[in-house]
Amino acid sequence: MTETETASAELGEALVRMGLVAPGERPVLTRLAGGVSSDIWRLDRREGPVCIKRALPQLRVRAPWFAPVERNAAEVRWMRVAGKIEPDAVPAVIGEDRAAGLFAMAYLDPKLFPVWKSRLLAGFAEPAVAAAVGERLAHIHAATAGDPAIAKEFANDHIFYPIRLEPYLVFTADRHPLLADALRALAAATAANKRALVHGDVSPKNILVGPNGPVFVDAECAWYGDPAFDLAFCLNHMLLKCLARPAIAADYLACFDALGERYLAGVDWEPKRELEQRAARLLPGLFLGRIDGKSPVEYVTDESDRERVREVAAALITRPVARLGEVRDAWATALAEARS
């Protein structure tokens, strides 16, 4: 859903400061759908449309979920760093107003840059797209790994914890007493592992399928930390999509394989097996977190499906595995048993 509105005085002043509108001009914006953590608008100008984004202090979910609005600035910095590494992987940053907590970026036409989540749910589960996501993500991680300047610039534990570790792992631990210690240990281990620049929200809803490859948006959680988080976070959605379109579950699992394999092929900053083990142990916690955490996926509504996720996740959290393929196989087996 979209709605056209006149910019508020505060927003209008920020647009003037960024040089996007003239003083005294009354810009008209179209609110864009999908903003859970931010307000997002399209601003139409003679030079062409731009996208305006402002972080919210409280996210639009059922459970109370607060996060520092300065994550807006972290997102801009991530886009600038990633854009130097993979120019086609991010929208161009056009302007920023930190005082107002917002920024402007290039508007990417949905006809040319469809959202990957929409394509996946429409039945277009293409391993080639998943492989490209894995390759591009690994390249960004590799180029920033072990960089002390990047580590200092993105020392954002105070952002990453409340917007990622607490809502997906710690909050979920409170709802599963038997798994609580293991989930809290996962959160602590992830927080302590500082290796590369992490996007933090590599979800299909934040990936556009562009003509020159995948484009990453919504890097509000940008953090110098464990790159295994990005890998596990994205792979998690390939597993969950099997419940949205059971008839093509095999295609989603093929995407899981393609993304994981291509990503691991690009890991050169640490032993591949070590990163894969961390991702394989983190993945079941995130799997459970998208059912019983603060931000459950909207398309898994059947209670028997939700219980199936809980059973598989609990088994893998209790008895951790070292390979991503083992997580995939456990889920594939559960799906096959449900069909029989």
N, C-alpha and C positions, 0 to 999 in steps of 0.2 A: 504494500500500500504506500502511496506517496501523497503528499499534500503540499501545496504551494503556500508560502508564507512570506511576510515581509521581515527582514532582519531586525532583531531587537537593537536597541541603541548600542549596547555593549558589543554585540556581534558586528554591527555596522561600522563602529569605530575601529575594530580589529581589521576588518576588510580594507578600510582606508589606510591604516598603518602598513598593511602588507602591499599596498599599491594595486589592489585588485579592483577597487571602485574609487570614483572621484568623491571628494568632500561634498556633502549635500545630496549625493545620489542615494536613492532609496532602492537598494538591491532586493530583488525577489529571488528567493531560493526554493528549491524543491526538496523536501525532506525525503531521504532515501530509506528504504526498508532494511531491516536486518541489524540495526544497531542495538546490541545488548549492553555494551560497555561504553558506547559513545553516541553522541548526536552526529549525524552525517547528512550533509546537504549537497545538492548540485547547484552551483552558481553559474548562471548563463551570462556570458559577456560577448561583446562583438568579436573578441579574439578567439572565442570558443569556450566551452564549459570547463569548469574546474570543480574539484571535489573538496569540500570543507569538512574537517573532522574536529570534534571537541570531546575530550574524555569526560565521563561522568564520575562523580565521587561514589555513587552507589549504583551497582549494576542492576539491570532490569531482569531479575530472577526472583523466584518465590522466597528463597532463604535470604536472610540479610547478608549482603556481600559488598564490602567496601574496599576501595583501593585508591592509592594516591593518584591524583590527577596529573602529577608530573610525568606519569608514564607516557603522556602525549609527546613530551620532548624526547623521551627514550626511543619512541617509535620513529621519530624524524631522524635521529642519529643512526638508528639501525638501517633505515632506508638509504641514507647517504653512504654508509660503509658498504652495505651489500651492493648498492648501485655501482660502486667502483670495481667490485669483484665480478659481478654479473649484471651488466647494464640493462639487459632485457628482463631482469627478474623482479624489478620494482617499478612502481609509477614514479615519475619525476616529481621531486619536491619543488613547489612553486613559491611558497612563502611560509613563514612561521611567526606566530605571535605568542611567545611564552607567557606574557602577562595575562592574556585572555585564555591560555590553555588550549590553543587550537592551531591548526596548520592547514595549508592548502596543497593539494597535489593534482597531478594530471587526472582528468576524468577519462576513464577507459570505457568505451562503448560496450555494453553487455552483448551486443550482436557480434562483436569481434573478440570479446574477452569474456566468454561465459564462465560462470562460477562452476568450479569442478564438482562441488557437492550437488548442484542441480543436475549436471550431466550424469553423475553416478546414480542418483536416485531415479533418473529417467531411463536407466538401463544401459548407459554408455560406460561400461567398466573396461577401460582400455589399458592394458599393461604398459603400452608404450608411453602413455601420459604419466603413469605412476613411476616408471623408470626415469623419466626426465625430471620429475620432482625429486627423486632420490639423488640423482646426479648433481642437480643444481644446489640442493641443500648441502650435500657433502662438500662441494666446492667452496661455499661460503664458510662452512666450519673449518675446512683445511686452511683457508687463507687467513683466518683470524686466530687459529690455535696457537697458544703459547706467546701471544703478543701482549706485553705488559702495558702498552698504551691503551689497547682495547680493553684489557682487564680493568684498568683504572676508570676508563670512561663509562663502562657498563657494570660498575659495582652496584647492581640494583637488587640486592637481596631483599631490601625493604619493599620493593615492588613485586618481585617474583613470588615471594612467600604468600602474601595475601591474595594474589590473583591466580596462583597456580598450585602451589604445594598445599596450602590450607584447604581450599575448596574441593580439590580432587582426592587428596590422600588423608589429611588430618580430619577433616569433617566426616569423611567416609569411615575413618577409624572409630569415631564416636558412635556410629550406627552399627558397627560390627565388632563387639567386644572381643570375640575369639581371634580376630585378625588385627586387632588394634596395635599391638606391639610391632608386628611385622610392617604394617602400613606406616606407622610413625618412623620406623627405622628406614624405610624406603625414602620418606621425605627428608630425613636427616642426611642420609647418604647422598642423595641428589643435591641437596643444598651445599654440601661440603666439597663437591667435585668441580673444580674450576679448570676448564680446559679450552673453551672456545666461545665465540659469540653465538648465543642461542636466540632464536626468534621467539619461542615460547608458546606460539599458538598456530603451529603448522597443521591446520585443519583444512579439509576440502572446502569449507565455507570461506576460507581466507586464501584460496588459491584460484587464480583465474587461468583458464586454458587459452593462452595467447597464441598468435600466429608465429611468434618466435620463441615459444616455449612457455613454461609455467611462470606466472607472476605472483609473488607473495605480497599480501597486504596484512594490515592489522597486527603490526609487531609491537603492540603496547607492552608486552611482557619481556621485551628485549633485556638480555642478562648475560653476563659472562659467567658461564657455568658448564653444566654437563650436556654435551651435544646429544647424548643418548636420549635425553628428554624429548627433543624435537623428533627424533626417529620414532620413538615409542608412541608419542602423541599422535602422529600421523597414521602409523600402522594400525593403531587402535580403531580408527574409523573404517578401515577396510574390513575389520572383523565385524563391527557393529552393522555395517551396511548389509551384511548377509541376512539380517533379520528384517530389513526393510524390503528387500526383493529376494526372497528365498529361491526363486527359480533360477537366478543367476549367481547364486552364492559362489559357485566355482570360479566365476569371472572376478569377483571381488578378492577371492583368495589368490588368484593369479596376479592381481594388482599388488597384493600384500607381498608376494614373492618378488615381483619385479622391482618394487620400490626398495625393499630391504637389500636385495642383491646388488642393485646399482649403487645404492648409498654406501654399502660396505666396501665396494670396489674402489671408492674414492677416499677411504680412510687411510691416511698416511701419517697422522700426527701421534698415533698410539697404536698398540697392537689391536687388530680388528676384533679378535676374539674377546678381548677385555671389554671393548665398547658394546659388542653384541650381547655379552652376558649381562651388562648393566641394563640394556634396553629390554632384554627378555625378562628380567626380574621386575622392571618397572611397569612393563606393559599390562600385566594382570591387575595391578593396582589401579591403573588408569581405566582399564576395562570396567572394573567394578565402580570406579568413581563416576563414570558416565551413566550409571544406573542409580546409584545411591548417594552421589555427591551433590554439590550445590547447583550443578548445571547438567541435569540429565538430558540425554538426547531425546528430542521430541518424537522421533518415529518409532521408538521401542515402547509400546504401550501395553502390549499383551503381557499379563502377569506370568504366564508360563515361559515366555521368552526372557523376561527379566530374571526369573528364577534360574533359568539355564545359564545366563551370564554369571549370576552369583555362584552357582555350583562350580563352573569351570574356573572362574577367577579365584575362588577360595582354595581350590585344590592346587593351583599354581602358586598362589601366595604362600601356602603352607609348605609346599615342596617345590622350591624355586628350580627352574631349569636354566640352562646356559645358552640355548640356541633359540633364535626366533622361530625356526621351523618347528620346534617342539610346542611352542605356544599355538602356532597355526594348526598343527596336527590335532592338538587337544580340542580346539574349537571345531575343526572339521569333523572329528569323531562325534562330538556332542550333537552337531547338526544332523549327521547321518542317523544317529540313534533316534532323534526326534522325528525323522521322516519314516522310520521303519515301524 
